[in-house]
Amino acid sequence: MANTMQIKCISRTERMSSHERITHVGGYESSQWKITLNDAIGKIERGEQAFSVQAHRKTVGVIVAVSPSGIKYLKAEVDGDQPDTLLRLPECP
């Protein structure tokens, strides 16, 4: 079982589509970390890494989803179609 890292920040683009706005995810475990969205998706799909995020005062899992146009993106398990929980996070340094 992969260990879980908590996502505490994101980097985003100015794209209008919420499925394409996040470019990187990051956090502050024992040290600061930041990886590309595609790297995070690959790690989840290969079972190498699990991610979580704080939502509504609870820790929830982050999953890979696919947009109607076929784009893979990350979202919290509690989100609907939009990655609202992740988009509310602060910008990564």
C-alpha positions, 0 to 999 in steps of 0.5 A: 500500500502506498503511503499518503501525502497531503496536498496543501497547495497547487500551481495553476494556469489561467485556463478557463476549464477547471479540469485543465487549471491545475499544473502542479500539486505540493505540500509540506511533509518532512520537507516541501515538495511539488510535482507536476499534475501528470506525475501525480496522476501517474503515481496514483495510477501505478499505485506508487503514491496516494494523496489526500486533501483537507475538505470540510475539516476532514482528510479525504482521498484524492482520485484521478478523474476524466473530464467529458473531453477525455482529460485526466485530472485530480479531484477530492473524493467528495467533489462532484465533476469539478476539482473544487477542493483542490482549486481552493488551495493556496498557490504553491511557492 
